Amino acid sequence: MSQAKQGQQNGGGKGAETEKAGAEALRESPMMAHLMDALEAGTDIGHYGRLTFAMIARHFLEQDELVRLLGNVPDHGQDDARALLRQVEAKDYNPPKRDRILEWQSQQDFPICPTPDDPTSCNVYRELRLPDHIFENINEFYEEQTQGEGASR
C-alpha cells in the first residue's frame, strides 16, 4: 500500500512529509515523472494522458494535489479535473497496462509513454508499489471471466 493511502487509512489527512513521499514514490515510474513534469509546466497531456495519470496517481497523491496538477492545463481546469477523478473513483479503475497506455497514446498527440520502443518501459505494475487491492481486483476479474467461460460451455 502506498504511503499516501496508508496515511489516509491511519486516521486522516497527510502532512507535507507524506505528500512528498507519495510524489517521490510516483516518480519511481519514469512515465509518471514525465506526466507530472508536463502537468507542472501546464502542458496539455491529452485526454488519455489525464486519464492514465488519474488512474495511477490517485493511489499516491491526495485529491487536492491531483486536482491542482490536472487542473493546471489550458482548457482543463479544476472542475474538469474533479469530474475526471470522480469518474475514475466511482468506477474504481485499475491502472492501465502498458499495451493499453500505448493504444491510448496512438490516439493523441502527447506521448504518454516517453520511451515506447523500450519494452520494459511504462509498466506501472513493475515500476511502482501499487496497493494490494488492485491485484485482488484483477484476480477477481479473471476468476469471473474463467467462471463465465465455463458456464457458457
DSSP file (Angstrom, degrees, kcal/mol; ACC not computed):
  #  RESIDUE AA STRUCTURE BP1 BP2  ACC     N-H-->O    O-->H-N    N-H-->O    O-->H-N    TCO  KAPPA ALPHA  PHI   PSI    X-CA   Y-CA   Z-CA
    1    1 A M              0   0    0      0, 0.0   129,-0.1     0, 0.0   128,-0.0   0.000 360.0 360.0 360.0 140.4    0.0    0.0    0.0
    2    2 A S     >  -     0   0    0     57,-0.2     4,-2.6     1,-0.1     5,-0.2  -0.281 360.0-119.9 -68.0 155.5    1.3    3.4   -0.8
    3    3 A Q  H  > S+     0   0    0      1,-0.2     4,-2.2     2,-0.2     5,-0.1   0.847 114.7  57.5 -62.6 -32.4    2.4    5.7    2.0
    4    4 A A  H  > S+     0   0    0      2,-0.2     4,-1.6    55,-0.2    -1,-0.2   0.950 110.0  41.5 -63.4 -48.6   -0.3    8.2    0.8
    5    5 A K  H  > S+     0   0    0     54,-0.6     4,-2.6     1,-0.2    -2,-0.2   0.867 112.0  55.9 -68.8 -35.3   -3.1    5.6    1.2
    6    6 A Q  H  X S+     0   0    0     -4,-2.6     4,-2.0     1,-0.2    -1,-0.2   0.916 106.5  51.5 -61.0 -41.1   -1.6    4.4    4.5
    7    7 A G  H  < S+     0   0    0     -4,-2.2    -1,-0.2     1,-0.2    -2,-0.2   0.884 110.3  48.4 -62.0 -38.8   -1.7    7.9    5.8
    8    8 A Q  H >X S+     0   0    0     -4,-1.6     4,-1.5     1,-0.2     3,-1.0   0.910 114.0  45.8 -67.9 -41.2   -5.4    8.2    4.8
    9    9 A Q  H 3< S+     0   0    0     -4,-2.6    -2,-0.2     1,-0.2    -1,-0.2   0.769 102.0  67.1 -74.3 -23.6   -6.3    4.9    6.4
   10   10 A N  T 3< S-     0   0    0     -4,-2.0    -1,-0.2    -5,-0.2    -2,-0.1   0.145 130.6 -64.2 -87.2  22.0   -4.3    5.7    9.6
   11   11 A G  T <4 S-     0   0    0     -3,-1.0     2,-0.2     1,-0.1    -2,-0.2   0.909  91.7 -31.1 105.0  53.1   -6.7    8.5   10.6
   12   12 A G  S  < S-     0   0    0     -4,-1.5    -2,-0.2     2,-0.0    -1,-0.1  -0.667  86.5  -5.6 120.8-165.6   -6.9   11.5    8.4
   13   13 A G        -     0   0    0     -2,-0.2     2,-0.3     1,-0.1    -9,-0.0  -0.131  61.9-109.4 -73.3 165.2   -5.1   13.7    6.0
   14   14 A K        -     0   0    0      1,-0.1     2,-0.1     2,-0.0    -1,-0.1  -0.632  23.3-134.1 -93.0 151.3   -1.5   13.6    5.1
   15   15 A G     >  -     0   0    0     -2,-0.3     4,-2.3     1,-0.0     5,-0.2  -0.353  40.0 -88.7 -88.8-179.4    1.1   16.1    6.1
   16   16 A A  H  > S+     0   0    0      1,-0.2     4,-2.3     2,-0.2     5,-0.2   0.847 126.1  56.7 -60.6 -35.3    3.6   17.7    3.8
   17   17 A E  H  > S+     0   0    0      2,-0.2     4,-2.0     1,-0.2    -1,-0.2   0.926 109.8  43.1 -64.8 -44.6    6.1   14.8    4.5
   18   18 A T  H  > S+     0   0    0      2,-0.2     4,-2.3     1,-0.2    -2,-0.2   0.889 112.4  53.6 -68.7 -38.9    3.7   12.1    3.5
   19   19 A E  H  X S+     0   0    0     -4,-2.3     4,-2.3     1,-0.2     5,-0.2   0.916 109.1  49.3 -60.3 -43.0    2.6   14.0    0.4
   20   20 A K  H  X S+     0   0    0     -4,-2.3     4,-2.9     1,-0.2    -1,-0.2   0.910 109.2  52.2 -62.1 -41.9    6.2   14.3   -0.6
   21   21 A A  H  X S+     0   0    0     -4,-2.0     4,-2.6     2,-0.2    -1,-0.2   0.897 109.1  50.3 -61.8 -40.1    6.7   10.6   -0.1
   22   22 A G  H  X S+     0   0    0     -4,-2.3     4,-2.1     2,-0.2    -2,-0.2   0.919 113.2  44.9 -63.6 -44.8    3.7    9.9   -2.3
   23   23 A A  H  X S+     0   0    0     -4,-2.3     4,-1.8     2,-0.2    -2,-0.2   0.893 113.9  50.0 -66.5 -40.2    5.0   12.2   -5.1
   24   24 A E  H  < S+     0   0    0     -4,-2.9     4,-0.3     2,-0.2    -2,-0.2   0.915 110.9  49.1 -64.7 -42.0    8.5   10.7   -4.7
   25   25 A A  H >< S+     0   0    0     -4,-2.6     3,-1.4     1,-0.2     4,-0.2   0.901 110.0  52.0 -63.1 -40.4    7.1    7.1   -4.9
   26   26 A L  H >< S+     0   0    0     -4,-2.1     3,-1.5     1,-0.3     7,-0.2   0.849 101.4  61.1 -63.9 -35.0    5.1    8.1   -8.0
   27   27 A R  T 3< S+     0   0    0     -4,-1.8    -1,-0.3     1,-0.3    -2,-0.2   0.527  79.5  85.6 -73.2  -4.5    8.3    9.4   -9.7
   28   28 A E  T <  S+     0   0    0     -3,-1.4    -1,-0.3    -4,-0.3    -2,-0.2   0.752  81.3  71.7 -64.3 -22.3    9.8    5.9   -9.4
   29   29 A S  S <> S-     0   0    0     -3,-1.5     4,-2.5    -4,-0.2     5,-0.2  -0.859  78.3-151.6 -92.9 118.0    8.0    5.4  -12.7
   30   30 A P  H  > S+     0   0    0      0, 0.0     4,-2.3     0, 0.0    -1,-0.2   0.864  97.6  54.0 -56.9 -34.9    9.7    7.4  -15.5
   31   31 A M  H  > S+     0   0    0      2,-0.2     4,-2.4     1,-0.2     5,-0.2   0.929 109.7  45.8 -64.8 -44.3    6.4    7.7  -17.3
   32   32 A M  H  > S+     0   0    0     -6,-0.2     4,-2.8     2,-0.2    -1,-0.2   0.874 111.9  51.6 -68.8 -35.7    4.6    9.2  -14.3
   33   33 A A  H  X S+     0   0    0     -4,-2.5     4,-2.7    -7,-0.2    -1,-0.2   0.917 110.0  50.8 -62.5 -42.4    7.6   11.5  -13.7
   34   34 A H  H  X S+     0   0    0     -4,-2.3     4,-2.0    -5,-0.2    -2,-0.2   0.917 112.9  44.9 -59.3 -46.6    7.2   12.6  -17.3
   35   35 A L  H  X S+     0   0    0     -4,-2.4     4,-2.6     2,-0.2    -2,-0.2   0.911 113.2  50.2 -66.9 -42.5    3.5   13.2  -16.9
   36   36 A M  H  X S+     0   0    0     -4,-2.8     4,-2.9     1,-0.2    -2,-0.2   0.924 110.5  49.6 -61.9 -44.0    3.9   15.1  -13.6
   37   37 A D  H  X S+     0   0    0     -4,-2.7     4,-1.7     1,-0.2    -1,-0.2   0.914 111.9  48.5 -61.1 -42.8    6.6   17.3  -15.1
   38   38 A A  H  <>S+     0   0    0     -4,-2.0     5,-2.8     2,-0.2     4,-0.3   0.922 112.9  47.3 -64.0 -44.2    4.4   18.1  -18.1
   39   39 A L  H ><5S+     0   0    0     -4,-2.6     3,-1.5     1,-0.2    -2,-0.2   0.914 109.4  53.4 -64.2 -42.5    1.4   18.9  -15.8
   40   40 A E  H 3<5S+     0   0    0     -4,-2.9    -1,-0.2     1,-0.3    -2,-0.2   0.860 108.8  50.7 -58.7 -35.2    3.6   21.1  -13.6
   41   41 A A  T 3<5S-     0   0    0     -4,-1.7    -1,-0.3    -5,-0.2    -2,-0.2   0.493 119.7-111.9 -81.9  -3.6    4.6   23.0  -16.7
   42   42 A G  T < 5 +     0   0    0     -3,-1.5     2,-0.3    -4,-0.3    -3,-0.2   0.703  63.5 155.1  81.1  19.6    1.0   23.5  -17.7
   43   43 A T      < -     0   0    0     -5,-2.8     2,-0.7    -6,-0.2    -1,-0.3  -0.630  48.7-120.5 -83.0 136.6    1.3   21.2  -20.8
   44   44 A D        -     0   0    0     -2,-0.3     3,-0.1     1,-0.1    66,-0.1  -0.680  25.3-171.9 -76.5 114.3   -1.8   19.5  -22.1
   45   45 A I     >  -     0   0    0     -2,-0.7     4,-0.5     1,-0.2    -1,-0.1   0.310  42.9-111.9 -91.2   8.4   -1.1   15.8  -21.8
   46   46 A G  H  >  -     0   0    0      3,-0.2     4,-2.5     2,-0.2    -1,-0.2   0.105  34.2 -71.7  81.9 163.2   -4.2   14.9  -23.7
   47   47 A H  H  > S+     0   0    0      1,-0.2     4,-2.5     2,-0.2     5,-0.2   0.934 133.5  44.0 -57.7 -49.4   -7.4   13.1  -22.6
   48   48 A Y  H  > S+     0   0    0      1,-0.2     4,-2.6     2,-0.2    -1,-0.2   0.807 110.9  55.1 -71.7 -27.6   -5.8    9.7  -22.3
   49   49 A G  H  X S+     0   0    0     -4,-0.5     4,-2.6     2,-0.2    -1,-0.2   0.923 110.7  45.5 -65.2 -44.1   -2.7   11.2  -20.6
   50   50 A R  H  X S+     0   0    0     -4,-2.5     4,-2.8     2,-0.2    -2,-0.2   0.914 114.1  49.0 -64.2 -42.6   -5.0   12.8  -17.9
   51   51 A L  H  X S+     0   0    0     -4,-2.5     4,-2.6    -5,-0.2    -2,-0.2   0.938 112.8  47.1 -63.3 -46.7   -7.0    9.6  -17.6
   52   52 A T  H  X S+     0   0    0     -4,-2.6     4,-1.5     1,-0.2     5,-0.3   0.936 113.5  48.7 -58.4 -48.0   -3.8    7.5  -17.2
   53   53 A F  H  X S+     0   0    0     -4,-2.6     4,-3.2     1,-0.2     5,-0.3   0.928 113.2  46.7 -60.1 -46.3   -2.4    9.9  -14.7
   54   54 A A  H  X S+     0   0    0     -4,-2.8     4,-1.4     1,-0.2    -1,-0.2   0.901 109.1  54.6 -63.8 -41.6   -5.6   10.0  -12.6
   55   55 A M  H  < S+     0   0    0     -4,-2.6    -1,-0.2    -5,-0.2    -2,-0.2   0.811 122.6  27.9 -63.5 -30.3   -5.9    6.2  -12.7
   56   56 A I  H >< S+     0   0    0     -4,-1.5     3,-1.7    -3,-0.3    -2,-0.2   0.882 117.4  53.0 -96.4 -50.2   -2.4    5.8  -11.2
   57   57 A A  H >X S+     0   0    0     -4,-3.2     4,-2.7    -5,-0.3     3,-2.3   0.730  91.4  75.4 -65.8 -23.0   -1.7    8.9   -9.2
   58   58 A R  T 3< S+     0   0    0     -4,-1.4    -1,-0.3    -5,-0.3    -2,-0.1   0.734  92.4  56.6 -62.0 -19.1   -4.9    8.6   -7.1
   59   59 A H  T <4 S+     0   0    0     -3,-1.7   -54,-0.6    -5,-0.1    -1,-0.3   0.494 119.2  29.4 -87.1  -3.6   -3.1    5.8   -5.2
   60   60 A F  T <4 S+     0   0    0     -3,-2.3     2,-0.3     1,-0.2    -2,-0.2   0.641 112.7  55.2-125.7 -28.9   -0.2    8.1   -4.3
   61   61 A L  S  < S-     0   0    0     -4,-2.7    -1,-0.2   -39,-0.1     2,-0.1  -0.801  80.1-105.9-116.6 152.4   -1.4   11.7   -4.1
   62   62 A E     >  -     0   0    0     -2,-0.3     4,-2.1     1,-0.1     3,-0.3  -0.372  37.4-112.7 -65.8 153.0   -4.1   13.5   -2.1
   63   63 A Q  H  > S+     0   0    0      1,-0.2     4,-2.9     2,-0.2     5,-0.2   0.874 116.2  56.5 -58.7 -39.8   -7.1   14.5   -4.2
   64   64 A D  H  > S+     0   0    0      1,-0.2     4,-2.2     2,-0.2    -1,-0.2   0.894 108.5  47.3 -61.0 -39.3   -6.3   18.2   -3.8
   65   65 A E  H  > S+     0   0    0     -3,-0.3     4,-2.5     2,-0.2    -1,-0.2   0.892 111.9  50.2 -69.2 -39.6   -2.9   17.7   -5.3
   66   66 A L  H  X S+     0   0    0     -4,-2.1     4,-3.0     2,-0.2     5,-0.3   0.927 111.4  48.2 -61.9 -45.2   -4.3   15.7   -8.1
   67   67 A V  H  X S+     0   0    0     -4,-2.9     4,-2.2     1,-0.2    -2,-0.2   0.904 110.9  51.8 -62.7 -41.2   -6.9   18.4   -8.9
   68   68 A R  H  < S+     0   0    0     -4,-2.2    -2,-0.2    -5,-0.2    -1,-0.2   0.941 115.0  41.3 -60.8 -47.5   -4.1   21.0   -8.8
   69   69 A L  H >< S+     0   0    0     -4,-2.5     3,-1.4     1,-0.2    -2,-0.2   0.957 119.2  42.5 -67.0 -50.8   -2.0   19.1  -11.2
   70   70 A L  H 3< S+     0   0    0     -4,-3.0     3,-0.4     1,-0.3    -1,-0.2   0.787 114.5  52.4 -68.4 -26.5   -4.7   18.0  -13.6
   71   71 A G  T 3< S+     0   0    0     -4,-2.2     7,-0.3    -5,-0.3    -1,-0.3   0.349  86.7  85.2 -89.4   6.3   -6.4   21.5  -13.4
   72   72 A N  S <  S+     0   0    0     -3,-1.4    -1,-0.2    -4,-0.2     5,-0.1   0.099  72.6  95.6 -92.8  20.9   -3.1   23.3  -14.3
   73   73 A V  B >  S-A   76   0A   0      3,-1.0     3,-2.0    -3,-0.4   -30,-0.1  -0.907  84.4-102.8-118.1 137.8   -3.7   22.8  -18.1
   74   74 A P  T 3  S+     0   0    0      0, 0.0    -2,-0.1     0, 0.0    -1,-0.0  -0.316 107.5  11.2 -56.2 138.9   -5.3   25.3  -20.5
   75   75 A D  T 3  S+     0   0    0     -4,-0.1     2,-0.2     1,-0.0    -4,-0.0   0.492 117.6  78.7  69.4   6.0   -8.9   24.3  -21.3
   76   76 A H  B <   +A   73   0A   0     -3,-2.0    -3,-1.0    -5,-0.1    -1,-0.0  -0.697  65.1 174.3-142.3  86.1   -9.0   21.7  -18.5
   77   77 A G     >  -     0   0    0     -2,-0.2     4,-2.1    -5,-0.1    -5,-0.2   0.027  49.8 -78.9 -84.9-168.2   -9.5   23.5  -15.2
   78   78 A Q  H  > S+     0   0    0     -7,-0.3     4,-2.7     1,-0.2     5,-0.2   0.822 126.9  57.0 -65.8 -33.2  -10.0   22.2  -11.7
   79   79 A D  H  > S+     0   0    0      2,-0.2     4,-2.2     1,-0.2    -1,-0.2   0.923 109.3  46.5 -64.0 -42.0  -13.7   21.5  -12.3
   80   80 A D  H  > S+     0   0    0      2,-0.2     4,-2.3     1,-0.2    -2,-0.2   0.900 111.9  51.7 -63.5 -40.5  -12.8   19.2  -15.2
   81   81 A A  H  X S+     0   0    0     -4,-2.1     4,-2.5     1,-0.2    -2,-0.2   0.920 109.6  48.7 -63.2 -44.2  -10.1   17.6  -13.0
   82   82 A R  H  X S+     0   0    0     -4,-2.7     4,-2.5     1,-0.2    -1,-0.2   0.907 110.6  51.3 -62.3 -41.4  -12.6   16.9  -10.2
   83   83 A A  H  X S+     0   0    0     -4,-2.2     4,-2.1     2,-0.2    -1,-0.2   0.911 110.3  48.9 -63.1 -42.5  -15.1   15.4  -12.6
   84   84 A L  H  X S+     0   0    0     -4,-2.3     4,-2.6     1,-0.2    -2,-0.2   0.929 111.9  48.6 -62.7 -45.3  -12.4   13.1  -14.1
   85   85 A L  H  X S+     0   0    0     -4,-2.5     4,-2.7     1,-0.2     5,-0.2   0.890 109.0  53.0 -63.9 -38.8  -11.4   12.0  -10.6
   86   86 A R  H  X S+     0   0    0     -4,-2.5     4,-2.8     2,-0.2    -1,-0.2   0.921 111.1  47.5 -60.2 -43.0  -15.0   11.3   -9.6
   87   87 A Q  H  X S+     0   0    0     -4,-2.1     4,-2.0     2,-0.2    -2,-0.2   0.938 113.1  46.9 -63.6 -47.4  -15.4    9.1  -12.6
   88   88 A V  H  X>S+     0   0    0     -4,-2.6     5,-1.8     1,-0.2     4,-0.5   0.907 117.1  43.5 -62.4 -42.8  -12.2    7.2  -12.0
   89   89 A E  H  <5S+     0   0    0     -4,-2.7     3,-0.4     2,-0.2    -1,-0.2   0.890 111.0  53.8 -71.9 -38.9  -13.0    6.7   -8.3
   90   90 A A  H  <5S+     0   0    0     -4,-2.8    -2,-0.2    -5,-0.2    -1,-0.2   0.880 117.5  37.1 -63.7 -37.0  -16.7    5.8   -9.0
   91   91 A K  H  <5S-     0   0    0     -4,-2.0    -1,-0.2    -5,-0.2    -2,-0.2   0.506 102.6-137.0 -91.0  -5.2  -15.6    3.1  -11.4
   92   92 A D  T  <5 -     0   0    0     -4,-0.5    -3,-0.2    -3,-0.4    -4,-0.1   0.903  28.6-160.3  48.6  49.5  -12.6    2.1   -9.3
   93   93 A Y      < -     0   0    0     -5,-1.8    -1,-0.2    -6,-0.2    41,-0.0  -0.333   8.4-134.3 -61.1 135.1  -10.5    1.9  -12.4
   94   94 A N        -     0   0    0     -3,-0.1   -38,-0.1     1,-0.1   -39,-0.1  -0.555  39.0 -84.7 -79.9 154.9   -7.3   -0.1  -12.1
   95   95 A P        -     0   0    0      0, 0.0    -1,-0.1     0, 0.0     2,-0.1  -0.335  55.7-105.1 -57.2 142.4   -4.1    1.4  -13.5
   96   96 A P        -     0   0    0      0, 0.0    28,-0.4     0, 0.0    29,-0.1  -0.374  29.6-115.4 -73.5 150.2   -3.8    0.6  -17.2
   97   97 A K     >  -     0   0    0     26,-0.1     4,-2.2     1,-0.1     3,-0.3  -0.337  33.9-101.2 -74.3 164.8   -1.4   -2.0  -18.6
   98   98 A R  H  > S+     0   0    0      1,-0.2     4,-2.4     2,-0.2     5,-0.2   0.891 121.4  53.1 -55.8 -45.2    1.4   -0.9  -20.8
   99   99 A D  H  > S+     0   0    0      1,-0.2     4,-1.9     2,-0.2    -1,-0.2   0.859 109.1  49.4 -64.6 -34.0   -0.3   -2.1  -24.0
  100  100 A R  H  > S+     0   0    0     -3,-0.3     4,-2.8     2,-0.2    -1,-0.2   0.904 109.4  52.1 -68.7 -40.8   -3.4    0.0  -23.1
  101  101 A I  H  X S+     0   0    0     -4,-2.2     4,-2.6     1,-0.2    -2,-0.2   0.925 111.3  46.9 -60.1 -44.6   -1.3    3.0  -22.5
  102  102 A L  H  X S+     0   0    0     -4,-2.4     4,-1.6     2,-0.2    -1,-0.2   0.871 111.2  52.0 -66.9 -36.1    0.4    2.6  -25.9
  103  103 A E  H  < S+     0   0    0     -4,-1.9     4,-0.4    -5,-0.2    -2,-0.2   0.942 112.8  44.5 -62.7 -47.8   -3.0    2.1  -27.6
  104  104 A W  H >< S+     0   0    0     -4,-2.8     3,-1.7     1,-0.2    -2,-0.2   0.902 108.7  57.6 -63.4 -40.4   -4.3    5.3  -26.0
  105  105 A Q  H >< S+     0   0    0     -4,-2.6     3,-1.6     1,-0.3    -1,-0.2   0.858  98.4  60.4 -59.1 -35.5   -1.1    7.2  -26.8
  106  106 A S  T 3< S+     0   0    0     -4,-1.6    -1,-0.3     1,-0.3    -2,-0.2   0.649  99.9  58.4 -67.2 -12.9   -1.7    6.4  -30.5
  107  107 A Q  T <  S+     0   0    0     -3,-1.7     2,-0.3    -4,-0.4    -1,-0.3   0.269 108.8  41.6-100.8   9.9   -5.0    8.3  -30.3
  108  108 A Q  S <  S-     0   0    0     -3,-1.6     4,-0.1     2,-0.1   -62,-0.0  -0.949  76.1-119.6-149.8 169.0   -3.5   11.6  -29.2
  109  109 A D  S    S+     0   0    0     -2,-0.3    -1,-0.1     2,-0.1   -63,-0.1   0.888  86.9  81.8 -80.2 -41.3   -0.6   13.9  -29.9
  110  110 A F  S    S-     0   0    0      1,-0.1     2,-0.9   -66,-0.1     3,-0.1  -0.475  82.8-124.7 -72.1 132.0    1.1   14.0  -26.4
  111  111 A P        -     0   0    0      0, 0.0    -1,-0.1     0, 0.0    -2,-0.1  -0.655  25.1-175.8 -79.1 106.6    3.4   11.0  -25.8
  112  112 A I  S    S+     0   0    0     -2,-0.9   -77,-0.1     1,-0.2   -78,-0.1   0.940  80.7  47.1 -64.1 -47.6    2.1    9.4  -22.6
  113  113 A C  S    S-     0   0    0    -12,-0.1    -1,-0.2     1,-0.1   -82,-0.1  -0.867  74.7-161.2 -97.2 113.1    5.0    6.9  -22.6
  114  114 A P  S    S+     0   0    0      0, 0.0    -1,-0.1     0, 0.0     3,-0.1   0.701  88.1  35.8 -71.1 -16.9    8.2    8.8  -23.3
  115  115 A T    >   +     0   0    0      1,-0.1     3,-1.5     3,-0.1     6,-0.3  -0.515  65.7 158.8-132.5  65.9   10.1    5.6  -24.4
  116  116 A P  T 3  S+     0   0    0      0, 0.0    -1,-0.1     0, 0.0     5,-0.1   0.726  71.5  62.3 -66.0 -21.0    7.5    3.4  -26.2
  117  117 A D  T 3  S+     0   0    0     -3,-0.1    -2,-0.0     1,-0.0     3,-0.0   0.648  84.6  85.3 -79.2 -13.7   10.2    1.4  -28.1
  118  118 A D  S X  S-     0   0    0     -3,-1.5     3,-2.0     1,-0.1    -3,-0.1  -0.798  70.3-155.4 -88.3 110.8   11.6    0.1  -24.8
  119  119 A P  T 3  S+     0   0    0      0, 0.0    -1,-0.1     0, 0.0   -21,-0.1   0.645  91.5  54.0 -65.2 -12.8    9.5   -3.0  -24.0
  120  120 A T  T 3  S+     0   0    0      2,-0.0     3,-0.5     6,-0.0     2,-0.1   0.501  92.6  94.5 -96.1  -4.1   10.3   -2.6  -20.3
  121  121 A S  S <  S+     0   0    0     -3,-2.0     3,-0.1    -6,-0.3    -8,-0.1  -0.458  77.1  23.9 -88.6 160.4    9.1    1.0  -20.0
  122  122 A C  S    S+     0   0    0      1,-0.2     2,-0.7    -2,-0.1    -1,-0.2   0.786  77.1 131.9  61.6  33.0    5.7    2.3  -19.0
  123  123 A N    >>  -     0   0    0     -3,-0.5     4,-2.2     1,-0.1     3,-1.6  -0.846  31.5-178.4-111.8  91.0    4.7   -0.7  -17.0
  124  124 A V  H 3> S+     0   0    0     -2,-0.7     4,-2.0   -28,-0.4    -1,-0.1   0.736  79.1  65.3 -66.9 -20.7    3.5    0.8  -13.7
  125  125 A Y  H 34 S+     0   0    0      1,-0.2    -1,-0.3     2,-0.2     5,-0.2   0.770 113.0  34.1 -70.6 -23.3    2.9   -2.7  -12.3
  126  126 A R  H <4 S+     0   0    0     -3,-1.6    -2,-0.2    -6,-0.1    -1,-0.2   0.784 122.2  45.9 -93.9 -35.1    6.6   -3.2  -12.5
  127  127 A E  H  < S+     0   0    0     -4,-2.2     2,-0.3     2,-0.0    -3,-0.2   0.734 110.8  46.5 -85.0 -25.0    7.8    0.3  -11.7
  128  128 A L  S  < S-     0   0    0     -4,-2.0     2,-1.0    -5,-0.2  -102,-0.1  -0.831  75.6-121.1-123.2 155.7    5.5    1.2   -8.7
  129  129 A R        -     0   0    0     -2,-0.3    -4,-0.1  -104,-0.1     3,-0.1  -0.826  42.6-169.5 -92.0  98.4    4.4   -0.3   -5.5
  130  130 A L        -     0   0    0     -2,-1.0     5,-0.1    -5,-0.2   -74,-0.0  -0.540  31.0 -85.6 -89.5 155.7    0.7   -0.3   -6.1
  131  131 A P    >>  -     0   0    0      0, 0.0     3,-1.4     0, 0.0     4,-0.7  -0.265  35.0-121.6 -60.2 145.7   -1.9   -1.1   -3.3
  132  132 A D  H >> S+     0   0    0      1,-0.3     4,-1.8     2,-0.2     3,-0.6   0.819 106.8  68.4 -58.0 -34.2   -2.7   -4.8   -2.8
  133  133 A H  H 3> S+     0   0    0      1,-0.2     4,-2.4     2,-0.2    -1,-0.3   0.778  91.2  62.2 -63.2 -24.1   -6.4   -4.3   -3.5
  134  134 A I  H <> S+     0   0    0     -3,-1.4     4,-2.0     2,-0.2    -1,-0.2   0.935 106.0  44.7 -63.6 -45.0   -5.6   -3.5   -7.2
  135  135 A F  H <X S+     0   0    0     -4,-0.7     4,-2.4    -3,-0.6    -2,-0.2   0.848 111.3  53.6 -68.5 -34.0   -4.1   -7.0   -7.6
  136  136 A E  H  X S+     0   0    0     -4,-1.8     4,-2.5     2,-0.2    -1,-0.2   0.910 108.3  50.3 -64.9 -41.9   -7.1   -8.5   -5.8
  137  137 A N  H  X S+     0   0    0     -4,-2.4     4,-2.3     2,-0.2    -2,-0.2   0.905 111.1  49.0 -61.1 -42.4   -9.5   -6.7   -8.2
  138  138 A I  H  X S+     0   0    0     -4,-2.0     4,-2.3     2,-0.2    -2,-0.2   0.924 111.3  48.9 -65.2 -44.4   -7.6   -8.1  -11.2
  139  139 A N  H  X S+     0   0    0     -4,-2.4     4,-2.3     1,-0.2    -2,-0.2   0.912 111.2  50.1 -61.2 -42.9   -7.6  -11.6   -9.8
  140  140 A E  H  X S+     0   0    0     -4,-2.5     4,-2.5     2,-0.2    -1,-0.2   0.905 108.9  52.7 -61.6 -41.8  -11.3  -11.4   -9.1
  141  141 A F  H  X S+     0   0    0     -4,-2.3     4,-2.3     1,-0.2    -2,-0.2   0.939 111.6  44.9 -59.7 -48.6  -11.9  -10.1  -12.7
  142  142 A Y  H  X S+     0   0    0     -4,-2.3     4,-2.3     1,-0.2    -1,-0.2   0.859 111.6  52.9 -67.3 -34.8  -10.0  -13.1  -14.2
  143  143 A E  H  X S+     0   0    0     -4,-2.3     4,-2.5     2,-0.2    -1,-0.2   0.916 110.3  48.0 -64.3 -42.1  -11.8  -15.6  -11.9
  144  144 A E  H  X S+     0   0    0     -4,-2.5     4,-2.4     2,-0.2    -2,-0.2   0.890 111.2  51.1 -64.5 -39.5  -15.2  -14.2  -13.0
  145  145 A Q  H  X S+     0   0    0     -4,-2.3     4,-2.1     2,-0.2    -2,-0.2   0.918 111.4  47.5 -62.5 -43.7  -14.1  -14.4  -16.7
  146  146 A T  H  X S+     0   0    0     -4,-2.3     4,-2.0     2,-0.2    -2,-0.2   0.911 112.7  48.3 -64.8 -43.8  -13.0  -18.0  -16.2
  147  147 A Q  H  X S+     0   0    0     -4,-2.5     4,-2.0     1,-0.2    -1,-0.2   0.890 110.7  52.2 -64.5 -38.9  -16.2  -18.9  -14.5
  148  148 A G  H  X S+     0   0    0     -4,-2.4     4,-1.3     1,-0.2    -2,-0.2   0.885 108.6  50.0 -64.2 -39.4  -18.3  -17.2  -17.2
  149  149 A E  H  < S+     0   0    0     -4,-2.1     4,-0.3     1,-0.2    -1,-0.2   0.887 110.4  50.6 -66.4 -38.9  -16.5  -19.2  -19.9
  150  150 A G  H >< S+     0   0    0     -4,-2.0     3,-0.8     1,-0.2    -2,-0.2   0.863 109.2  51.2 -66.8 -35.8  -17.1  -22.5  -18.0
  151  151 A A  H 3< S+     0   0    0     -4,-2.0    -1,-0.2     1,-0.2    -2,-0.2   0.772 105.5  55.6 -73.0 -25.7  -20.8  -21.7  -17.7
  152  152 A S  T 3<        0   0    0     -4,-1.3    -1,-0.2     1,-0.2    -2,-0.2   0.479 360.0 360.0 -88.0  -0.8  -21.2  -20.9  -21.4
  153  153 A R    <         0   0    0     -3,-0.8    -1,-0.2    -4,-0.3    -2,-0.1   0.452 360.0 360.0 -89.6 360.0  -19.9  -24.3  -22.5
